[in-house]
Amino acid sequence: MTTDMPANDEIDIDEAMRITGRSRSTLMRWIKEKHLTTHTQVREFTQRQPRIIFRRSEIEPLAGSDSQ
């Protein structure tokens, strides 16, 4: 099941890490614990496929947050 997002609200895990200041493993744990929603996307062949896409509007409020 794919949820459509406006293109300007899509960010990948690297951008989510930059915005929140959190590590990849923390973001992945938040996904697993259902604190964040994501979808995967295949745009081009890379070693890290499928690409994890977040909603910018969901990530920005977590920037600098000590909760969760």
N, C-alpha and C positions, 0 to 999 in steps of 0.2 A: 504494500500500500504506500503510495507516494502522496505527500502533501505538497500542493503547489505553494511556492513562496514567491513574492516579488523578487526579481533579480537583485535589487539593491538591499534586500534583507538577508541575503545568503552570504555566509562567510565560512571558510574552511577551518579546520582545527588549529592551524598555525596562527591565523588571525585571531581566533578565540583565545588562544594562549597569550598573544600579545595584548589584547584588550583587558583580560582579567588578571594577567600577571601570574596565572596558575600553570602548572605543568600539564603535559599531555596525559599523564597517568591520573591526575586529579580530575580533569575533564572527562576522561573515560570512566572513572568511578562514578561521577555524577550522572553520566548517561545510564550506567548499569543500575544505579539506585533510583532512577526515574526522576532526578532533579532537573534534568534537561531533556528536551526532545531533539531528535536529529533525523536526518534522512541521509541515505547514501546516494552517490551519483558517480557515474562513469563518464567523464568528458574525453579523456584520452588515456592511453595506456601508460601507467606509471608503476613503480614498484609498490607504492602504497595504495593499491586499489582494493576495495572501492573507497572513494573519497568521502569523508564525513563532513556533512554540511550542517551548520547551526543557523538559527535565526539570530541575526544581529540584535534585534529587539529583546531577545531573551538573554543574551550574553552581556550586553552593556550594563544592566542593573547589577550584575555580579562583580563588576570591576571594583577591586579593593574590598570586597565583602569578606568578612571573617566568618560568616555563617555557612552552614551546610558543610 
